[in-house]
Amino acid sequence: MPFVHHHTPKRYVRQMRAVNALTDKYRKMSDEDLKAQTTLFREQLAAGKSLDAIKIPAFAVIREADRRVLGMFPFDVQVLGALVMQDGNVAEMKTGEGKTLTATLPMYLNGLSGSGNFLVTANEYLAYRDAQEMGKVYRWLGLTAVAGVAPAGGDPHDRDLKKIYQADIVYTTNSTLGFDYLMDNLSGTADEQFLQGFHFALLDEIDAVLLDSAQMPLVISGAPRVRSNLFGIADQVICLLREDIDFKRSNDHKKVWFTPSGIDHMEEYLGLDGLLTQKHRTLYRHLVLALKAHQTLTRDRDYVVDEDGVSLLDLSNGRKLAGMKLEAGLHQALEAKELVPVSNQTRTMASITFQNLFRMFSHLSGMTGTAMTDAAELQETYRLSVIAVPTNKPNQRVDLPDRLFFSTQAKLEHAVALVKDAYTKGRPVLVETGSVSLSNLFSRILLREEVPHNLLNARSAAKEALIVKEAGQPGAITVATSMAGRGTDIKLGKGVKELGGLLVVGTERMNSARVDNQLRGRAGRQGAPGETIFMVSIEDAILQEHGPKWLRRYRRRVAKAKAKHQPIPKVRYPITGHYRFKHLITKAQHNAERDDRQSRTQTLQYAEIMRVQRDTIYQTRKQIMTAPDLTDMLNSVFKMATRAFVTAHPQPTRSELADYVLNTIDNHLVVADSIDQNWHPDRPKETAPFLQQLMVDQLTKKLENIKEDQQLYFERMCLLKSLDNAWIDQVDMLQQLRQIATNRSTAQHDPLLEYLKDGRKSFAEMKETFARRAVQNLLLSELQFKADGSIDVTYP
Ligand SMILES: Nc1ncnc2c1ncn2[C@@H]1O[C@H](COP(=O)(O)OP(=O)(O)OP(=O)(O)O)[C@@H](O)[C@H]1O
């Protein structure tokens, strides 16, 4: 099946007609009868009918309920979109076509089957708002529907997780769901686990959720790690290295790696050999981090340094990312680079990528205004086809060609002139800039020109949404950063249509055409007129980072001419038509998109090993927490622990064996006699069965003191504790391995294979550690029996 459908396949049109045919039937029903349909559908599902079998009437019912409760009757194209999504595809519906309402159809249908159904956005404000608004209709029909996120300004810890995850339908964000999932799997008992399984996820703005955020895995960090003094040393060494000789950098400056000569030099400076060996792994990791801190991150663009130390900046809007730290030591390396005190590094306790989070759903689908650009990737990674759904009314928006300028200044001047012109006519304009600083600058120029306007630098998405909503009123001029007001509906004021509708002016093209289209989509909604234009300059970030080499040379020449006060003819006027510049931006954007795609694929490849291991661990956890009897598991743990010992000591001496027994099985060594009676160094084959028997006996002895109903609980706690500790170490280890892997000189090894090998090896070691710790916890822990019948366990 092709992954891009520019027309909606006929079968969906037929199904839509079938839904239409039921309109009258449900229109005639009383409210009570309509609500009763929910019970009816649920009975049919219980009797074994599939969701597919009831989707036509269910869609017709929710559609009628939408009309009665929300006052909106989903258009035919919205029903089409819903059918497309119910089939596990991505529906491409143009911006402003009413995706929020469309979602009610598949959400209701899936909600009929019980909990585990999520509408996911990347934005907490929207999740909360839509849960309130759309929630009305589900509740009216007798389903439970809630927001998975806290209200704006609310404390996420105050959420009632039990209620949330029991609900039939949850509106939430990708990170909230991901964090809750990870937390669920850090909990100590089954009643602290709230997620009820992953049945259906409908991702709103699926490209933003899956692609834009794909690079940053969710991380739960825990206890601080022992502070390392290697950051300072590594930083000093890195300052001595030279680009291209000791290390190389990718064109976009996102990747750096050492050359063999760089390794030699560092060994020389540090006075050691074998920097790449296991022995110096920690030091090497610090060097990699320092190199990254120096070569891939730029002060005042990626981060700022102020009285709070080093803070990251959000690239999309230039705001300080409060409380966010770079993963696995990079933040500390930055602090060393900037000579501020190195903060405590925390360990990663659990981590998952969004890709892997959503791959757990048995039924995944999505909607977006702008998926076509990334259709191939969605197909490859998630097996999702993108199907275009026609607009309700013909689209009247006019996208004017970009206007290209020679300098930022010329670009801004022309953009301001454009805004001023619209303003004098009373036509509303939405200006979007690439960064906060640019929007401030733009606002100042507008002030100077005496153009009243709204500058969006509100801290909260909620406030921004309020202002953006009004951006379609006559004479309204709104200046915002690129992400502001995403998903907010802009209604046109009186007389605006006659002026040509909303004018959207972008002052920079972003790294992906998708983001640009998202901006264009603020205009021309629901068949209204509208116009969009981008003002770009060859000084824009996209061209600097992804443009051709000759452009850089060209700019240097111009700068020289400028310095000599020689005239540069084209500088003040658009150079759009010039053949050399014609496809410049588009090409640069293709480059940027390709790079992003590649690094997403890479993230996915690297995440795969963690996924496999995490699945195993989480499954084992579940088994530990829910199994009515753990004897089998305990036996296999004993076996694993003994095997590890025997492998390390194929022919143990008595003292080696006694040592092991003392540290793992019985720290008073009351079993010393048993060693002498039942074990002989000349019969090494008997070591394993002997140890295992010893463990079983010791456990039996221990359990004799514990009341029967507490035994299972005790075993559970011991196993869980050791499993979690070992797994947390492993998660942290994988992160560290990854840091090293991506920076190995690619000539000699395939870094991914190397990573896989190391990752598997450490997983095997992790299992042994788990087994040994579990045995220790079970057999060496001290028990105190309290008066109220409870037991205090002190682990070794
Ligand atoms: N069937 C309908 N009847 C009447 N109004 C509708 C209908 N469907 C949607 N609308 C209205 O259309 C507007 C746009 O809806 P919405 O914000 O959901 O669009 P969208 O597709 O999510 O846009 P974007 O991609 O920009 O987020 C809203 O004001 C909504 O109330």
The ligand as an SDF file (V2000), in Angstrom:
LIG
                    3D

 31 33  0  0  0  0  0  0  0  0999 V2000
  -18.3750   20.9120   12.3200 N   0  0  0  0  0  0  0  0  0  0  0  0
  -18.1270   22.1580   12.7360 C   0  0  0  0  0  0  0  0  0  0  0  0
  -19.1010   23.0740   12.7580 N   0  0  0  0  0  0  0  0  0  0  0  0
  -18.8540   24.3230   13.1640 C   0  0  0  0  0  0  0  0  0  0  0  0
  -17.6630   24.7620   13.5720 N   0  0  0  0  0  0  0  0  0  0  0  0
  -16.6500   23.9090   13.5670 C   0  0  0  0  0  0  0  0  0  0  0  0
  -16.8310   22.5700   13.1360 C   0  0  0  0  0  0  0  0  0  0  0  0
  -15.6410   21.9500   13.2400 N   0  0  0  0  0  0  0  0  0  0  0  0
  -14.7690   22.8510   13.7040 C   0  0  0  0  0  0  0  0  0  0  0  0
  -15.3600   24.0310   13.8990 N   0  0  0  0  0  0  0  0  0  0  0  0
  -14.6910   25.2500   14.3760 C   0  0  0  0  0  0  0  0  0  0  0  0
  -13.5650   25.4540   13.5510 O   0  0  0  0  0  0  0  0  0  0  0  0
  -12.5260   26.0840   14.2540 C   0  0  0  0  0  0  0  0  0  0  0  0
  -11.1940   25.4020   14.0270 C   0  0  0  0  0  0  0  0  0  0  0  0
  -11.1050   24.2240   14.7540 O   0  0  0  0  0  0  0  0  0  0  0  0
   -9.7490   23.6860   15.3530 P   0  0  0  0  0  0  0  0  0  0  0  0
   -9.0850   24.7110   16.1640 O   0  0  0  0  0  0  0  0  0  0  0  0
  -10.0350   22.3810   15.9580 O   0  0  0  0  0  0  0  0  0  0  0  0
   -8.9160   23.4860   14.0360 O   0  0  0  0  0  0  0  0  0  0  0  0
   -7.6300   22.6330   13.8000 P   0  0  0  0  0  0  0  0  0  0  0  0
   -7.8760   21.7970   12.6250 O   0  0  0  0  0  0  0  0  0  0  0  0
   -7.2480   21.9650   15.0720 O   0  0  0  0  0  0  0  0  0  0  0  0
   -6.5940   23.7440   13.4590 O   0  0  0  0  0  0  0  0  0  0  0  0
   -5.0280   23.7860   13.7770 P   0  0  0  0  0  0  0  0  0  0  0  0
   -4.3870   22.7950   12.9040 O   0  0  0  0  0  0  0  0  0  0  0  0
   -4.6670   25.1780   13.4210 O   0  0  0  0  0  0  0  0  0  0  0  0
   -4.8670   23.4970   15.2340 O   0  0  0  0  0  0  0  0  0  0  0  0
  -12.9680   26.1110   15.6900 C   0  0  0  0  0  0  0  0  0  0  0  0
  -13.4460   27.3820   15.9930 O   0  0  0  0  0  0  0  0  0  0  0  0
  -14.0950   25.1070   15.7420 C   0  0  0  0  0  0  0  0  0  0  0  0
  -14.9890   25.4370   16.7500 O   0  0  0  0  0  0  0  0  0  0  0  0
  1  2  1  0
  2  3  1  0
  2  7  2  0
  3  4  2  0
  4  5  1  0
  5  6  2  0
  6  7  1  0
  6 10  1  0
  7  8  1  0
  8  9  2  0
  9 10  1  0
 10 11  1  0
 11 12  1  0
 11 30  1  0
 12 13  1  0
 13 14  1  0
 13 28  1  0
 14 15  1  0
 15 16  1  0
 16 17  2  0
 16 18  1  0
 16 19  1  0
 19 20  1  0
 20 21  2  0
 20 22  1  0
 20 23  1  0
 23 24  1  0
 24 25  2  0
 24 26  1  0
 24 27  1  0
 28 29  1  0
 28 30  1  0
 30 31  1  0
M  END
$$$$
